[in-house]
Amino acid sequence: MGGAVNLESDALELRETIRGELDYAESYSDEALRSLVLRRVADVGRARRWTADERMRVADRVLSSFRGLDILEPLLADPEVSEIMVNGHEEIFFEKFGRLHRYPYRFESKERLEDIIQSIVSRVNRTVNEASPIVDARLPDGSRVNAVLPPVALKGPTLTIRKFPETPVTMKRLIEWGAITPEAASYLQDAVRAKRNIFISGGTGSGKTTMLNVLAQSIPDGERIVTIEDSAELQLSTLSNVVSLETRTANTEGKGEITIRQLLRAALRMRPNRIVVGEVRGAEALDMLQAMNTGHEGSMSTGHANTVRDMLGRLETMAIGGSELPLAVIRQQIASAVHLFVHVSRMADYSRKVIEITAVEGLRNGEYALREVFVRSSAEGEFVRLS
């Protein structure tokens, strides 16, 4: 009986044999292809004395190579896997329960991995090539995808998939996981219903988008919501009047790009009650602040930062980059636009938790007047209300 490496080699060999038998003029259903693969695996398995488990592993491996994302299919099918990281065709890692693991399988070649990437991005009308080697996309289930090709990626094509949960995470689940207390959860839900403008900050992989999704579930139905994202992943199934907008990268001629800033300006003409921006990272921050200040109460967004004060600094930098306004005016815009900051973090024990909920109470002597409402002292520390 062979190990994982031998079975992988056998699966690839068997796939080529089956590929030679297929008549590509015909359209094979999943059932017909599966039947053919199982027959061939049974024939080879008897000769090589595979166990029933080994036969099924080889059959699944061969089938996935014809359908979907090849060797990544088992990881995509596992609901406990939250992220898949392909550093090159021979080096794959995945995250499960917050911990990283090395995947024992590999793509057969750089070309095969690049074919998979091209298949993903073409489904959402995006382009990635040597001239434009970085792309963000999504899978049909909404999972977030980032791909980078050579010459930027030195090990070969690189692929990162942030998986989309099968069912939306709810505030109840966050409470069960210890990410937030019932009191703080109720406070935030009341703030959403009261149309407070909320900004979620945190580092990479800290749970910003998850928190944005959870908070959006408290928006009363009947309001018109416009969502704006680089790659659509927000799940607002509880709301009936939602317009979802997604950016577009430039084509091979450098034309046709649609930015978050353009979409924000378009959204203002759609009569939204609230605007939800997946993430601000540039000059569009100014447009988001102005929207919050001009009758679109209850709007929400996220941004990368290590603390609430860092997020305020980043918002200033981004907004200044989008205008010629002086810092004092930008600060006034921020102080009047954002009512609450919710800071989330990935802890040392790999859990993701709300660390701080801070209210913005305007400016005092040109500085932000911040009031910490809830604060967590450590990963195991209580999330306590201060005011």
TACOR-V871887 format. One record per residue. N is the residue number from 1. RES is the residue in one letter. SS is DSSP state (a for helix, b for strand, c for the rest). PSI is psi in whole degrees, 0 to 359 (NA if undefined). OMEGA is omega in degrees with one decimal (* if undefined). Layout:
n:N res:RES ss:SS psi:PSI omega:OMEGA
n:N res:RES ss:SS psi:PSI omega:OMEGA
This chain:
n:1 res:M ss:c psi:137 omega:-174.9
n:2 res:G ss:c psi:160 omega:175.1
n:3 res:G ss:c psi:188 omega:-176.5
n:4 res:A ss:a psi:320 omega:-178.3
n:5 res:V ss:a psi:315 omega:179.9
n:6 res:N ss:a psi:318 omega:178.7
n:7 res:L ss:a psi:323 omega:177.6
n:8 res:E ss:a psi:316 omega:178.3
n:9 res:S ss:a psi:318 omega:178.1
n:10 res:D ss:a psi:319 omega:-179.3
n:11 res:A ss:a psi:317 omega:179.4
n:12 res:L ss:a psi:320 omega:178.6
n:13 res:E ss:a psi:317 omega:-179.2
n:14 res:L ss:a psi:323 omega:178.6
n:15 res:R ss:a psi:317 omega:179.6
n:16 res:E ss:a psi:323 omega:177.8
n:17 res:T ss:a psi:314 omega:-179.2
n:18 res:I ss:a psi:321 omega:179.2
n:19 res:R ss:a psi:323 omega:178.1
n:20 res:G ss:a psi:336 omega:180.0
n:21 res:E ss:a psi:338 omega:-175.2
n:22 res:L ss:c psi:141 omega:173.9
n:23 res:D ss:c psi:104 omega:-173.9
n:24 res:Y ss:c psi:357 omega:172.7
n:25 res:A ss:c psi:339 omega:179.0
n:26 res:E ss:c psi:158 omega:176.1
n:27 res:S ss:c psi:115 omega:-177.9
n:28 res:Y ss:c psi:128 omega:174.4
n:29 res:S ss:c psi:163 omega:177.4
n:30 res:D ss:a psi:321 omega:-177.9
n:31 res:E ss:a psi:317 omega:-179.4
n:32 res:A ss:a psi:318 omega:179.1
n:33 res:L ss:a psi:317 omega:179.3
n:34 res:R ss:a psi:319 omega:179.1
n:35 res:S ss:a psi:317 omega:179.5
n:36 res:L ss:a psi:315 omega:-178.7
n:37 res:V ss:a psi:316 omega:-178.8
n:38 res:L ss:a psi:323 omega:177.7
n:39 res:R ss:a psi:314 omega:-178.2
n:40 res:R ss:a psi:322 omega:177.8
n:41 res:V ss:a psi:321 omega:178.8
n:42 res:A ss:a psi:319 omega:179.9
n:43 res:D ss:a psi:311 omega:-178.1
n:44 res:V ss:a psi:322 omega:-178.1
n:45 res:G ss:a psi:323 omega:178.0
n:46 res:R ss:a psi:318 omega:-178.1
n:47 res:A ss:a psi:327 omega:-176.4
n:48 res:R ss:a psi:5 omega:174.3
n:49 res:R ss:c psi:48 omega:175.7
n:50 res:W ss:c psi:149 omega:172.5
n:51 res:T ss:c psi:169 omega:179.0
n:52 res:A ss:a psi:321 omega:179.5
n:53 res:D ss:a psi:319 omega:179.9
n:54 res:E ss:a psi:322 omega:177.2
n:55 res:R ss:a psi:317 omega:-178.9
n:56 res:M ss:a psi:322 omega:178.9
n:57 res:R ss:a psi:318 omega:179.0
n:58 res:V ss:a psi:318 omega:179.7
n:59 res:A ss:a psi:316 omega:178.8
n:60 res:D ss:a psi:320 omega:-179.4
n:61 res:R ss:a psi:317 omega:-180.0
n:62 res:V ss:a psi:316 omega:-179.6
n:63 res:L ss:a psi:317 omega:-178.8
n:64 res:S ss:a psi:333 omega:179.3
n:65 res:S ss:a psi:338 omega:177.0
n:66 res:F ss:a psi:336 omega:-176.6
n:67 res:R ss:c psi:146 omega:171.7
n:68 res:G ss:c psi:220 omega:-172.4
n:69 res:L ss:c psi:37 omega:172.2
n:70 res:D ss:a psi:230 omega:-173.4
n:71 res:I ss:a psi:349 omega:179.8
n:72 res:L ss:a psi:348 omega:-175.8
n:73 res:E ss:a psi:315 omega:178.4
n:74 res:P ss:a psi:325 omega:178.3
n:75 res:L ss:a psi:321 omega:178.2
n:76 res:L ss:a psi:327 omega:-177.7
n:77 res:A ss:a psi:344 omega:-178.0
n:78 res:D ss:c psi:112 omega:-177.2
n:79 res:P ss:c psi:345 omega:-179.0
n:80 res:E ss:c psi:350 omega:176.5
n:81 res:V ss:b psi:124 omega:-176.3
n:82 res:S ss:b psi:337 omega:-178.9
n:83 res:E ss:b psi:144 omega:179.3
n:84 res:I ss:b psi:129 omega:-176.1
n:85 res:M ss:b psi:112 omega:179.6
n:86 res:V ss:b psi:107 omega:-177.5
n:87 res:N ss:b psi:354 omega:-176.3
n:88 res:G ss:b psi:169 omega:-172.8
n:89 res:H ss:c psi:343 omega:-179.6
n:90 res:E ss:c psi:0 omega:-172.2
n:91 res:E ss:b psi:106 omega:-175.1
n:92 res:I ss:b psi:134 omega:175.8
n:93 res:F ss:b psi:159 omega:174.1
n:94 res:F ss:b psi:154 omega:179.9
n:95 res:E ss:b psi:132 omega:179.1
n:96 res:K ss:b psi:123 omega:-176.1
n:97 res:F ss:c psi:38 omega:175.6
n:98 res:G ss:c psi:357 omega:-178.6
n:99 res:R ss:b psi:145 omega:-179.3
n:100 res:L ss:b psi:141 omega:178.5
n:101 res:H ss:b psi:148 omega:176.1
n:102 res:R ss:b psi:131 omega:179.0
n:103 res:Y ss:c psi:133 omega:-174.0
n:104 res:P ss:c psi:358 omega:-177.5
n:105 res:Y ss:c psi:167 omega:-177.4
n:106 res:R ss:c psi:158 omega:171.2
n:107 res:F ss:c psi:151 omega:-176.8
n:108 res:E ss:c psi:335 omega:-178.3
n:109 res:S ss:c psi:165 omega:174.8
n:110 res:K ss:a psi:324 omega:-178.3
n:111 res:E ss:a psi:321 omega:179.7
n:112 res:R ss:a psi:318 omega:178.2
n:113 res:L ss:a psi:319 omega:179.3
n:114 res:E ss:a psi:325 omega:175.9
n:115 res:D ss:a psi:318 omega:178.8
n:116 res:I ss:a psi:315 omega:179.9
n:117 res:I ss:a psi:315 omega:179.8
n:118 res:Q ss:a psi:323 omega:178.3
n:119 res:S ss:a psi:318 omega:-179.3
n:120 res:I ss:a psi:309 omega:-173.6
n:121 res:V ss:a psi:330 omega:-179.4
n:122 res:S ss:a psi:332 omega:179.9
n:123 res:R ss:a psi:334 omega:-179.3
n:124 res:V ss:c psi:25 omega:174.5
n:125 res:N ss:c psi:43 omega:176.1
n:126 res:R ss:c psi:165 omega:-176.0
n:127 res:T ss:c psi:138 omega:172.8
n:128 res:V ss:c psi:131 omega:-179.0
n:129 res:N ss:c psi:186 omega:-177.1
n:130 res:E ss:c psi:327 omega:-179.9
n:131 res:A ss:c psi:330 omega:178.8
n:132 res:S ss:c psi:79 omega:-165.8
n:133 res:P ss:c psi:1 omega:-178.0
n:134 res:I ss:b psi:133 omega:-178.8
n:135 res:V ss:b psi:145 omega:169.7
n:136 res:D ss:b psi:138 omega:-178.4
n:137 res:A ss:b psi:193 omega:178.0
n:138 res:R ss:b psi:158 omega:174.9
n:139 res:L ss:c psi:168 omega:-179.5
n:140 res:P ss:c psi:331 omega:179.6
n:141 res:D ss:c psi:1 omega:178.3
n:142 res:G ss:c psi:353 omega:-179.4
n:143 res:S ss:c psi:141 omega:-175.7
n:144 res:R ss:b psi:137 omega:-177.8
n:145 res:V ss:b psi:135 omega:170.0
n:146 res:N ss:b psi:133 omega:179.2
n:147 res:A ss:b psi:143 omega:177.3
n:148 res:V ss:b psi:130 omega:-178.6
n:149 res:L ss:c psi:161 omega:170.3
n:150 res:P ss:c psi:153 omega:8.4
n:151 res:P ss:c psi:357 omega:-179.8
n:152 res:V ss:c psi:315 omega:178.3
n:153 res:A ss:c psi:111 omega:-170.4
n:154 res:L ss:c psi:333 omega:-179.9
n:155 res:K ss:c psi:0 omega:-174.5
n:156 res:G ss:c psi:185 omega:-177.6
n:157 res:P ss:c psi:136 omega:-178.8
n:158 res:T ss:b psi:137 omega:-175.3
n:159 res:L ss:b psi:130 omega:176.4
n:160 res:T ss:b psi:129 omega:-178.3
n:161 res:I ss:b psi:116 omega:171.1
n:162 res:R ss:b psi:110 omega:-171.1
n:163 res:K ss:c psi:149 omega:179.4
n:164 res:F ss:c psi:125 omega:-179.1
n:165 res:P ss:c psi:145 omega:-178.5
n:166 res:E ss:c psi:323 omega:176.1
n:167 res:T ss:c psi:141 omega:-177.7
n:168 res:P ss:c psi:138 omega:174.5
n:169 res:V ss:c psi:137 omega:-179.5
n:170 res:T ss:c psi:167 omega:176.7
n:171 res:M ss:a psi:325 omega:178.2
n:172 res:K ss:a psi:319 omega:179.0
n:173 res:R ss:a psi:318 omega:179.2
n:174 res:L ss:a psi:321 omega:177.9
n:175 res:I ss:a psi:317 omega:179.2
n:176 res:E ss:a psi:324 omega:-179.4
n:177 res:W ss:c psi:353 omega:-178.2
n:178 res:G ss:c psi:15 omega:-179.0
n:179 res:A ss:c psi:336 omega:-178.4
n:180 res:I ss:c psi:154 omega:179.1
n:181 res:T ss:c psi:157 omega:177.6
n:182 res:P ss:a psi:322 omega:-179.4
n:183 res:E ss:a psi:314 omega:179.7
n:184 res:A ss:a psi:322 omega:178.5
n:185 res:A ss:a psi:315 omega:179.0
n:186 res:S ss:a psi:321 omega:178.8
n:187 res:Y ss:a psi:314 omega:-179.1
n:188 res:L ss:a psi:319 omega:178.9
n:189 res:Q ss:a psi:319 omega:176.8
n:190 res:D ss:a psi:322 omega:179.8
n:191 res:A ss:a psi:320 omega:178.0
n:192 res:V ss:a psi:313 omega:-179.8
n:193 res:R ss:a psi:331 omega:178.5
n:194 res:A ss:c psi:6 omega:177.4
n:195 res:K ss:c psi:41 omega:171.6
n:196 res:R ss:c psi:139 omega:174.8
n:197 res:N ss:c psi:126 omega:-172.3
n:198 res:I ss:b psi:134 omega:177.4
n:199 res:F ss:b psi:128 omega:-178.6
n:200 res:I ss:b psi:124 omega:-179.8
n:201 res:S ss:b psi:160 omega:179.5
n:202 res:G ss:b psi:170 omega:178.9
n:203 res:G ss:c psi:181 omega:178.0
n:204 res:T ss:c psi:132 omega:177.6
n:205 res:G ss:c psi:19 omega:-177.3
n:206 res:S ss:c psi:349 omega:179.0
n:207 res:G ss:c psi:23 omega:-178.6
n:208 res:K ss:a psi:312 omega:-178.1
n:209 res:T ss:a psi:322 omega:177.0
n:210 res:T ss:a psi:314 omega:179.1
n:211 res:M ss:a psi:321 omega:178.0
n:212 res:L ss:a psi:316 omega:177.0
n:213 res:N ss:a psi:315 omega:-177.4
n:214 res:V ss:a psi:314 omega:-179.5
n:215 res:L ss:a psi:323 omega:-179.4
n:216 res:A ss:a psi:337 omega:178.7
n:217 res:Q ss:c psi:343 omega:-179.9
n:218 res:S ss:c psi:358 omega:176.4
n:219 res:I ss:c psi:128 omega:179.6
n:220 res:P ss:c psi:138 omega:177.3
n:221 res:D ss:c psi:150 omega:-177.4
n:222 res:G ss:c psi:342 omega:175.2
n:223 res:E ss:c psi:153 omega:178.4
n:224 res:R ss:c psi:122 omega:-176.5
n:225 res:I ss:b psi:134 omega:172.2
n:226 res:V ss:b psi:122 omega:177.3
n:227 res:T ss:b psi:142 omega:-178.1
n:228 res:I ss:b psi:123 omega:-176.2
n:229 res:E ss:b psi:157 omega:171.1
n:230 res:D ss:c psi:314 omega:174.5
n:231 res:S ss:c psi:118 omega:-173.0
n:232 res:A ss:c psi:122 omega:178.0
n:233 res:E ss:c psi:355 omega:178.3
n:234 res:L ss:c psi:140 omega:179.4
n:235 res:Q ss:c psi:100 omega:-178.7
n:236 res:L ss:c psi:50 omega:-175.1
n:237 res:S ss:c psi:342 omega:-179.6
n:238 res:T ss:c psi:351 omega:-177.2
n:239 res:L ss:c psi:143 omega:-175.4
n:240 res:S ss:c psi:335 omega:-174.5
n:241 res:N ss:c psi:78 omega:-175.3
n:242 res:V ss:b psi:131 omega:171.6
n:243 res:V ss:b psi:123 omega:-179.0
n:244 res:S ss:b psi:122 omega:179.5
n:245 res:L ss:b psi:146 omega:-177.7
n:246 res:E ss:b psi:139 omega:179.5
n:247 res:T ss:c psi:166 omega:178.1
n:248 res:R ss:b psi:136 omega:177.9
n:249 res:T ss:c psi:163 omega:179.9
n:250 res:A ss:c psi:153 omega:177.1
n:251 res:N ss:c psi:186 omega:-176.2
n:252 res:T ss:c psi:340 omega:178.3
n:253 res:E ss:c psi:4 omega:179.9
n:254 res:G ss:c psi:18 omega:-177.3
n:255 res:K ss:c psi:162 omega:172.4
n:256 res:G ss:c psi:7 omega:-179.5
n:257 res:E ss:c psi:136 omega:173.9
n:258 res:I ss:b psi:118 omega:-174.7
n:259 res:T ss:c psi:167 omega:175.5
n:260 res:I ss:a psi:322 omega:-179.3
n:261 res:R ss:a psi:318 omega:177.5
n:262 res:Q ss:a psi:319 omega:-179.5
n:263 res:L ss:a psi:324 omega:177.2
n:264 res:L ss:a psi:317 omega:-179.8
n:265 res:R ss:a psi:323 omega:177.0
n:266 res:A ss:a psi:322 omega:-178.1
n:267 res:A ss:a psi:325 omega:-179.0
n:268 res:L ss:c psi:340 omega:179.0
n:269 res:R ss:c psi:6 omega:-177.7
n:270 res:M ss:c psi:9 omega:-178.2
n:271 res:R ss:c psi:53 omega:177.6
n:272 res:P ss:c psi:147 omega:168.0
n:273 res:N ss:c psi:321 omega:179.2
n:274 res:R ss:b psi:151 omega:174.5
n:275 res:I ss:b psi:132 omega:179.1
n:276 res:V ss:b psi:114 omega:179.6
n:277 res:V ss:b psi:123 omega:-176.7
n:278 res:G ss:c psi:316 omega:178.3
n:279 res:E ss:c psi:134 omega:172.5
n:280 res:V ss:c psi:136 omega:-178.6
n:281 res:R ss:c psi:7 omega:-177.8
n:282 res:G ss:c psi:212 omega:-174.3
n:283 res:A ss:c psi:342 omega:179.1
n:284 res:E ss:a psi:347 omega:177.9
n:285 res:A ss:a psi:321 omega:179.9
n:286 res:L ss:a psi:317 omega:179.1
n:287 res:D ss:a psi:322 omega:178.4
n:288 res:M ss:a psi:316 omega:179.7
n:289 res:L ss:a psi:319 omega:-180.0
n:290 res:Q ss:a psi:324 omega:176.3
n:291 res:A ss:a psi:318 omega:178.2
n:292 res:M ss:a psi:331 omega:-176.8
n:293 res:N ss:a psi:354 omega:-174.4
n:294 res:T ss:c psi:48 omega:170.2
n:295 res:G ss:c psi:9 omega:178.7
n:296 res:H ss:c psi:58 omega:-179.1
n:297 res:E ss:c psi:150 omega:179.7
n:298 res:G ss:c psi:13 omega:178.5
n:299 res:S ss:c psi:159 omega:-175.1
n:300 res:M ss:b psi:154 omega:175.3
n:301 res:S ss:b psi:177 omega:178.6
n:302 res:T ss:b psi:163 omega:175.9
n:303 res:G ss:b psi:157 omega:-179.7
n:304 res:H ss:b psi:127 omega:175.1
n:305 res:A ss:c psi:158 omega:-178.7
n:306 res:N ss:c psi:338 omega:178.0
n:307 res:T ss:c psi:170 omega:177.3
n:308 res:V ss:a psi:315 omega:-179.8
n:309 res:R ss:a psi:324 omega:174.9
n:310 res:D ss:a psi:321 omega:-179.8
n:311 res:M ss:a psi:320 omega:176.5
n:312 res:L ss:a psi:317 omega:177.7
n:313 res:G ss:a psi:320 omega:179.0
n:314 res:R ss:a psi:320 omega:177.5
n:315 res:L ss:a psi:319 omega:177.6
n:316 res:E ss:a psi:312 omega:-178.0
n:317 res:T ss:a psi:316 omega:-178.8
n:318 res:M ss:a psi:317 omega:-178.0
n:319 res:A ss:a psi:321 omega:177.8
n:320 res:I ss:a psi:324 omega:178.8
n:321 res:G ss:a psi:341 omega:-179.1
n:322 res:G ss:c psi:8 omega:-178.4
n:323 res:S ss:c psi:180 omega:174.6
n:324 res:E ss:c psi:20 omega:-179.2
n:325 res:L ss:c psi:145 omega:177.4
n:326 res:P ss:c psi:160 omega:-177.1
n:327 res:L ss:a psi:321 omega:-178.4
n:328 res:A ss:a psi:321 omega:179.2
n:329 res:V ss:a psi:319 omega:177.9
n:330 res:I ss:a psi:316 omega:179.7
n:331 res:R ss:a psi:321 omega:178.5
n:332 res:Q ss:a psi:320 omega:177.5
n:333 res:Q ss:a psi:313 omega:-178.3
n:334 res:I ss:a psi:313 omega:-175.6
n:335 res:A ss:a psi:328 omega:179.8
n:336 res:S ss:a psi:340 omega:-176.5
n:337 res:A ss:a psi:315 omega:-173.3
n:338 res:V ss:c psi:125 omega:178.9
n:339 res:H ss:c psi:323 omega:-176.0
n:340 res:L ss:b psi:141 omega:168.2
n:341 res:F ss:b psi:133 omega:174.2
n:342 res:V ss:b psi:115 omega:-178.1
n:343 res:H ss:b psi:126 omega:179.6
n:344 res:V ss:b psi:154 omega:-176.4
n:345 res:S ss:b psi:153 omega:172.4
n:346 res:R ss:b psi:122 omega:-171.6
n:347 res:M ss:c psi:172 omega:-179.6
n:348 res:A ss:c psi:333 omega:179.3
n:349 res:D ss:c psi:14 omega:176.7
n:350 res:Y ss:c psi:358 omega:176.2
n:351 res:S ss:c psi:160 omega:177.4
n:352 res:R ss:b psi:127 omega:-174.3
n:353 res:K ss:b psi:157 omega:171.8
n:354 res:V ss:b psi:125 omega:-175.7
n:355 res:I ss:b psi:327 omega:-172.5
n:356 res:E ss:b psi:139 omega:169.5
n:357 res:I ss:b psi:118 omega:-173.4
n:358 res:T ss:b psi:132 omega:177.5
n:359 res:A ss:b psi:143 omega:176.7
n:360 res:V ss:b psi:122 omega:-176.2
n:361 res:E ss:b psi:44 omega:176.3
n:362 res:G ss:b psi:204 omega:-179.5
n:363 res:L ss:b psi:147 omega:171.7
n:364 res:R ss:b psi:117 omega:-178.2
n:365 res:N ss:c psi:38 omega:177.1
n:366 res:G ss:c psi:358 omega:179.3
n:367 res:E ss:b psi:153 omega:-179.7
n:368 res:Y ss:b psi:134 omega:174.1
n:369 res:A ss:b psi:103 omega:-176.5
n:370 res:L ss:b psi:142 omega:177.0
n:371 res:R ss:b psi:113 omega:178.0
n:372 res:E ss:b psi:120 omega:-178.5
n:373 res:V ss:b psi:312 omega:175.9
n:374 res:F ss:b psi:141 omega:179.3
n:375 res:V ss:b psi:141 omega:174.7
n:376 res:R ss:b psi:132 omega:-175.8
n:377 res:S ss:c psi:326 omega:-178.0
n:378 res:S ss:c psi:181 omega:-179.3
n:379 res:A ss:c psi:320 omega:-179.6
n:380 res:E ss:c psi:352 omega:-176.5
n:381 res:G ss:c psi:157 omega:179.6
n:382 res:E ss:c psi:149 omega:174.6
n:383 res:F ss:b psi:98 omega:-168.4
n:384 res:V ss:b psi:151 omega:177.4
n:385 res:R ss:b psi:130 omega:-178.5
n:386 res:L ss:c psi:333 omega:-176.5
n:387 res:S ss:c psi:NA omega:*
